[in-house]
Amino acid sequence: MLFKAPRGTADILPDEQAYWRYIEEKAVAVCKLYGYQRMDTPTFEDAGLFARSVGEGTDIVNKEMYVFKDRSDNELALQPEGTASICRAYLEHGMDNLPQPVKLYYFADIFRYERPQAGRYRQHHQFGCEAIGEASPMLDAEVIQMALWFFKSLGLTQFTLQLNSIGCKQCRPDYLLKLAEYYTPLTPSLCEDCRTRIVKNPLRLLDCKKPGCQAAAEEAPRSSDHLCEGCHDHFEALKIYLEALGIVYGVNHRLVRGLDYYTRTVFEFQPLEGGSQSALGGGGRYDDLITELGGKQTPAIGFATGMERIVLNLKNQGIEVPGQVKPAVFMACMGNSAKIEALKTASDLREAGIPVIVAAGDRSLKAQLRQANSLGAIYAVIIGDDEINEGMVTLRNMGTSEQQVVEPEELKTILGAQE
Ligand code: HAM
């Protein structure tokens, strides 16, 4: 073999497709229920878009983004997440003139140069939703409920909802100072990355997974204790709405998320097993992102889920998905005239909406029927010299092995009625 799929990527084989179609179908259904419209954006964008939105100081931009120059020397990046592109497109297409909030959903291929492991890929797939143009915590509650609705419709139950508020540009600077003050004397116990985070991105100190840093984070000042009045009221109202909707959540003071654009509400869905780096999905508010990209002040909130993580959790929880449709009819033929007749009969059946697989080649009837069996065909239509001479076809029920000789025109009625 000369080539393999690049490290951290995966082929989605036909046997796996049933999971993916199931997830897409449930996602589209929930979007319809909540009034979201589909949007597709390019797989690559100006690299500056992500530096500006996700943040220069984040691992995603600094260490994980696939950046390249095209032949005209433009610096481009494969999208390392979906929100920035949606916001760019919102501005580019004047969607701020539409009734707000504008509610959009997407399925996107996402690229991050991470260390591959179970459920962690360098190319993964996200289903995401963004609601742009409304500041009310009612929308936060609705977006969180929508994500839960989606997971529930898939049959997933073994996960928790974690919630936090990380404040806004008014109250966060003070909180970051408090964090830096707390962490500075602890520097010797911190990992290499966290020592630089004290200066560059103190919020990320809280979600470092290294044991020494985790211990330090336990006693760290909490963002929810340092919110301004607006952020505090927003967080309290959200909690009231969630409780009214019967949504169970836990406040996780160390939940800060890995992207810099968040303000106020952040949330994540964590499977009961699998550790903190295996989130099923996550999101939050990003009230300043549209301004960062050159638009007017436009509050927004959204979430995204990783499709591979969902497949993994569906399997772990033993959730069966509807299987692939088996072919209704397998067309077996022997002899040159029969081959022509088989192609024509198959076309007639397909015209009538009946799925058919035609045996191509010169295998024996026995081998052809074996193939029909392994494909799970319900019927085989057999055409050989006898059938050609009599202008008939043999119809075999693959389950019972019963056979009957019928006129080709009758097939549509018999097989159509079986569907
Ligand atoms: P994120 O938490 O970085 O958020 O990614 C969303 C989800 O994508 C994660 O919860 C996880 O399920 C999945 N995921 C992330 N990285 C990988 C990976 N390497 N392999 C497999 N799955 C992965 C965002 O991307 C934000 N744009 C979400 C958002 C939308 N916030 C507001 N709106």
Residues whose N, C-alpha, C, O or C-beta is under 5 A from the ligand:
A	BS01	HAM	E81 G82 T83 R112 E114 G119 R120 Y121 H124 G128 C129 A279 L280 G281 G282 G283 G284 G302 F303 A304 T305 G306 E308 R309
